[in-house]
């Protein structure tokens, strides 16, 4: 059985492990993940310790299988991580739809997310769910100690409202 729920403070370690495993898969072949693993793990732990209240969890058979967060509580999805062992089973789609509903219910007309430009799997996933690339950037990432190409993706959540807005301009 698959379910969604808010994160619990006592599961920060296990959620960080899911994020780390998914991150390692996403950066495989792009960076030396082994050399960066400790910093990445600390980043996940730090984020979850301060933002677990903004985090939603997807469970499979009562076990956390992934999580997503809106770090600032706005229309930007800052994180979406699914355990690589259970990817491609609809869990990410379910979690994404949940966040999109929350974003729309809170009055935001669009959802945004960013990822590194070479993360073809993530870009394809978000495109499949109606996102389009809205920006490209190259910025220095101190944690990686290198420049990183990133893409930002946007999905209009309320097409009717967006169409009405376009008529005014």
N, C-alpha and C positions, 0 to 999 in steps of 0.2 A: 504494500500500500504506500502511496506517495502522499505527503502532506506538506503544508507550509506553516511556518510559525515564526514568532519573534525569536531572536537569539537569547540565550541565557548566559549570564556572566560566568557561570562555572564551566562553560564549554569553550572558553577562549583558546585554550591549547589545542583542542581537537579541530576547531575551525581554522586556526592558523596553519595546522598541518595540511588541511585540505587546500587552503590557498597556496601554500608553498609547493605542494605536489603539482597543482595545476599551473602555477607560474613556471616551475621547472620544465614542464612539458611545452609551454608556450614559448620559452626562450631557447629551447634546445636548438643548437646549431647557430644561434645568433650571438650568444655571449658565453663566457665560461661560468656556467651556473654553479659548478662546484666551488669556485673561488668566491662567488657572490652569495652562496647559500646562507651563511650566517647573517649577513646584513639583511637579506630578504626575509629571513625568519624573524629577526628582531623588528623589522618594519611591519610584518603582519601582526605580531604580538602587540606592538605599540598601538597600531591602528585599532585593533579589536578591543584592547583595554580601554581606549578612550571613546570608541564609537559603537560598542556592542548594542546600545539602545537603538541605533540606526540600522541595524543589521537584521535581515530576514534569512531564515534557514529553510532549505528544502530537505525533507527526510524521505528515505526509502526504507520501508520496513522498520520504522522507528529509530533509524540511525541517520545522523546528519550526513548528507551526501554533497552538499554545496551551500553556498551563501552569497548574498549580494547586499550592497549597502549604498545608501545615498548620504555621503559624508556630510554634506551641508544641509540636507533636508530640502533641497530644491529639485529642479528637474534633471540634475546630472546624476547618473548612475556611476559611482566612483569605483565600484568593485562588483564583479560577478565571477565566481570561481566554482567549478564543479570538479569533484574528485575524478581524476582521469580514469579510474577503474569503472566508473558508471556514466561516463560521457556518452552522448548520442542515444540517450534513452528518454529524451523529452524533459529532463529535469531543468536544464537551463532555460528552455522555452517557457516552462511553467513559472519559474522564478522571475524571468523577464516580464511576462504578462502581469504578474502580481505587482511588480514595481511600477510598471506603466499605469496600471489602474490607480495606484496610490498617487502617483504624480499627477494624473489627470484629475482625480478627486480633490486634490489640494489646489487646483486651479491653474496648474502649469499647462501650457498648450503644446509643449514639446518635451521629449526626453532626449538627453544627449549622453554620449559615452565616448571615451577615447581609448586607443590602444596603440601599440607600436605598429608602424606601417608594414612590417613584415609578418605580422600575425595574421596570416591568410585565413586560418580557421576561424578566428574571432570575427574578422571582417565579413567573411561569408555567412557566418551565423547571424550577425546583425542585419546584413542586407536581406537575408531570407525573411527576417521579421520586420521589414519595411524601413530600415534605416538607410540613409544615404550619406556619403562622405560630404562633410560641409567645410572642412578645413584640413590643411596639412601644415606641419611645423617641424622644425629641427631645433631642438634646444638641448642645452647641457644638463645632464642628469647627474647630480653630485653623488648619489648612491652608487651609480654605475661607473662614475668617473669617465664619461664619454658623452658625445652628442648622440641624441636619439631622434630618429624620425618617427613622428606620431601622426595619426589621423584622428580627427574628430568626426563623429557620426551623429546625425539627428533624425528623429522621427516625429512628425507632426501627429499629436495624439487626438486632436479633435478636428477632423477634416471640415466639418460644417462650420465651426467657428473660424477656422483658417480661411475658408472660402468667403465668409462674410467680411473678414478683415481685409481681404484682397479687394473687395468691391469698393472699399472706401478710399483706395489710393489710385 
